[in-house]
Amino acid sequence: MSSHITFNKNLANIEGSLIRTLDAEMQKIPDMVRLTLGQPDFNTPRHIKNRAIEALEKNLTTYTPSQGTPDLLNASSHFMKEKYDVTYDPNTDILTTNGATEALTASLLAIINPGDKVLIPSPFFTLYESIVEMAGGVPVFIDTVKTEFMLKPESIHEAMTEHDNVVGIVLNFPNNPTGVTWMEDECKQIADALRKYPQLCVISDEIYSEFVYTGKHVSIGRFLKDQSVVINGLSKSHAMTGWRIGFTFAPAHITREIMKVHQNMVTNVNSIAQYAATFAMSDGIDDADPMREEYRTRRDIFCNALTELGFKIAEPNGAFYIFAKIPDGSNQDSMAFALDLAKQAQVAVVPGIAFGAAGEGYIRLSYAASIEMIEKAIERISGYMKGGVTHEQSSIQ
Ligand SMILES: Cc1ncc(COP(=O)(O)O)c(C=O)c1O
C-alpha cells in the first residue's frame, strides 16, 4: 500500500546535487581523470590530527555550548582579526556550525519568510538555490556573465528596483564555480551599493578566502559589518572537509537568530573536531600557505594549456576552479560536452549548467588534483579538441 504521507511543499522542486550524480556516473568509467569535486587533495595537517587524538584521550566527548567551545570562538575571532582585520566578539558575534553548509542553511532559514526573495549572482554554488527554496523563499538570479563574472553595483540597483520583498543577497568570493574574486576596491563598491538597502541581509560565503593568488582576500565584514553574515570554515583552508567546521560571523542581534536555527537542528558541532579546529586556527593560522603555492602552480599550468587549446577563461584569482568557455564551433551544450569528454577522453568535468542557466556554455575544472593528473587531463583534452582520442576509447556509451 502506498503511503499517505505528505511532505513539505518547499522540497518538491529540490533535486539531488547534479555534480554528485554526475560524478557517480563518471566514476563508472575506468581510468578517469576526475576534476569534478571541490575537495582539497591534501591531507589535514599532522598537528591538527594529533589534537583530535588528544581530544579523545582527554575524553572531550560530551556536548559543548551550542555556539561552540569558548577556546574555538576565541581562536576564530583572533583568526578573523589577524587575517582580514575585522573584529568579532567571541561571546556574541560568532557561531560554530557544521561546515559552511550549515552556516548557509541556518542563516537563510533565519531571514526568510514564505515568498521572500533572495538575490543570487549567477553562476552560483548550487546549494544557494536549494536552501532558499527549502526555506520557502524565491531565488532571484543576477547574471554576471557579461561582466566577466564580477557582480556590479548597477546590477544590484536594477534587481532592487525590479523586485520587492527582497530580504537578502548571497555573495561568494573567491567564487565557486568561476574562481573570480574581488579586490579591496571592488569589495568596497559592492558594500557601498548594498548599504543603500539596510533591509538586506548580506550573506557572504568566503570559504575560499585563504586561496587568493594575487593580492589578499578582503572580507565584506570590513566595509559592511552591520548587515552582513560572513561565512567561513576550515573545509578548504585546512583540507578538513570531513571534519565539518564552519562559522558565521555577524552582529549579535543577527547571530542570536541564526543560533536558534542551529540549536534546533544540530545542538552543537562535534566536540573532537572543535578541539582540533582551535589549534588549526591558532598554531595552524598559516597552514594554507603551502597549499596556496601548490594550487597557484597548478592553476598556471592548467590555465595556460586550456587557453592554448582555445578555451576562454575569466581570470581565476581565487579558489581552485577554472570556469572555461567551451570553444566556438563545438555545437554542444555544456552537459553534452562534459559527457562526451568523459566518454571519449576520460576526463571528468562539471558542465556549467550545473551552476545555473548563466553557466551554460562553460565547464568547471577543479585543480584540486595533482600536477600529474592535470598534465594527463591536458593531454587528453588536447587530443579530444584536436578531434582524436589520445588513448583507448571507453566502452561506456
Ligand atoms: C562556495 C562554497 N560554499 C560552501 C561550501 C561548503 O563548505 P563545507 O564543506 O564547509 O560545508 C562549498 C563546498 O564546496 C563551496 O564551494
The ligand as an SDF file (V2000), in Angstrom:
LIG
                    3D

 16 16  0  0  0  0  0  0  0  0999 V2000
   31.2000   28.1630   -2.2700 C   0  0  0  0  0  0  0  0  0  0  0  0
   31.0650   27.0680   -1.2910 C   0  0  0  0  0  0  0  0  0  0  0  0
   30.4150   27.2950   -0.1470 N   0  0  0  0  0  0  0  0  0  0  0  0
   30.2530   26.3350    0.7740 C   0  0  0  0  0  0  0  0  0  0  0  0
   30.7540   25.0680    0.5640 C   0  0  0  0  0  0  0  0  0  0  0  0
   30.5210   24.0230    1.6170 C   0  0  0  0  0  0  0  0  0  0  0  0
   31.5550   24.0220    2.5450 O   0  0  0  0  0  0  0  0  0  0  0  0
   31.5580   22.9990    3.7630 P   0  0  0  0  0  0  0  0  0  0  0  0
   32.1900   21.7410    3.2870 O   0  0  0  0  0  0  0  0  0  0  0  0
   32.3890   23.6780    4.8140 O   0  0  0  0  0  0  0  0  0  0  0  0
   30.1690   22.7850    4.1940 O   0  0  0  0  0  0  0  0  0  0  0  0
   31.4440   24.7690   -0.6040 C   0  0  0  0  0  0  0  0  0  0  0  0
   31.9480   23.4130   -0.8550 C   0  0  0  0  0  0  0  0  0  0  0  0
   32.3130   23.0350   -1.9350 O   0  0  0  0  0  0  0  0  0  0  0  0
   31.6030   25.8040   -1.5640 C   0  0  0  0  0  0  0  0  0  0  0  0
   32.2370   25.5810   -2.7080 O   0  0  0  0  0  0  0  0  0  0  0  0
  1  2  1  0
  2  3  1  0
  2 15  2  0
  3  4  2  0
  4  5  1  0
  5  6  1  0
  5 12  2  0
  6  7  1  0
  7  8  1  0
  8  9  2  0
  8 10  1  0
  8 11  1  0
 12 13  1  0
 12 15  1  0
 13 14  2  0
 15 16  1  0
M  END
$$$$
